[in-house]
């Protein structure tokens, strides 16, 4: 996993940041993701869905 994609607990990323991280996983559309990249993609998509639904709050 890329260090730029790791966030601290309680940190809420914006939808734009999450979309950028998702796009950054692929070097080219024809190149398949590794198992680790696929897992990161799934985590990012889940986080993006929560942000879009408003299911996240910022830490105090």
N, C-alpha and C positions, 0 to 999 in steps of 0.2 A: 504494500500500500504506500502510496506517495505521502511523504510528510506533510505536504500542503493540504491534503484532504483530511487530515486528522484534526479534530477540534476538541477543545476541553469540555468536560461535562458542564452543562448549564449554558453553553454558548449556542445561540440560535443563529443559524445562517439564513440569509435571505434566499428567496426562490431564485434570484439571478445568480447568486454564488453557487447554489446547488446545481443549477443548470450548467454553469460553466465547468464545475467539477465532473459532471456526468459526461459532457462533451470531451473533456480532457482525457478521459479514459481510453478513447479510441485514437490510435495514430492514423488510421485510415478506415473508412467504412467497410472495406473488404477484409480487414484483419480481425479475426475472432478474438474475443477476450479470453484471458487465462482464467483459471478457476478463481484465483484471488481477485482478479479484476471484476469478474462476474459477481462475486460476493459483495465487493465494494459498490458496484453498480446497484445491486438490489438494496443495500443499506441507504444509498443516496436517494434512490427513488422513493423508498418508504419515508425518509425524512422530508423529501419534497412534498409528498402527499400530505403529511402532517402539517407542514407550513402552509400549504395551499388551503387546507381545511380550517386553519387557525387553531389546531390542537396543541400548540406549543406556547409556552410562556417563558419570559426571560427570567433568569435567576436574580434574586434580590441582592 
